[in-house]
Amino acid sequence: MFSLQKLLGKDKAFFELFEQSLAEAKRSVDLLKKMVDGKASDEDIKQLAEVRKKNKQIAVDIKTLLCKTFVTGFDREDIEDLANAIYKIPKTIEKFADRYNIVRKTISPIDFSRHTALIEEELELLQEMLTALREENSAKLMELNQKLHRAEVRGDELLQELVCELYSGKHEPLKVIIFKDLYEMLEKVMDRCRSAGNVMYRIILKHS
């Protein structure tokens, strides 16, 4: 069994920063839910940008720490890739929020509950995967990775279902364009989660 603590010079700082980054990503999902449920204040919406900026700073902190830390046997690219993958989750959510804000007063309410439920599930799985990675539990991480894959598949199926409905001919062309754009952006958030999981899975495969 490999030892990540040894590979990281017995420094817990990397994992602590990754945990902070995932916590901020989870916070962005909570704000997203409030927004699409019509319960977000103007301050809540502004907080999405703040969360993204904070997560960006965490990614910078990880890269700065990486420059100062001698790492043996653990690819620097993997550390950078994981930092970037997690950062892109709140970044994509903020992009969705910006687009949604533009159109929300001109279109009928949209039910995004299935999207947000899947994104929440994926974030919880990522947090569990990071714990498994920290504990060097390769079997658990691989099991969680399969669950993450199945969640992503459900997200793909949801997008396909909703796009088929939009193309049914029952909706105005402008509505089809707007809704499809929003659906695809939320599906991209799910893809970002999957990308972060792929990096952790890759690390396990390299060092188990």
PyMOL commands that set and color helices and strands:
alter all, ss='L'
color gray80, all
select helices_A, chain A and resi 4-7+13-36+42-68+76-103+113-134+138-166+173-207
alter helices_A, ss='H'
color red, helices_A
deselect
rebuild
show_as cartoon
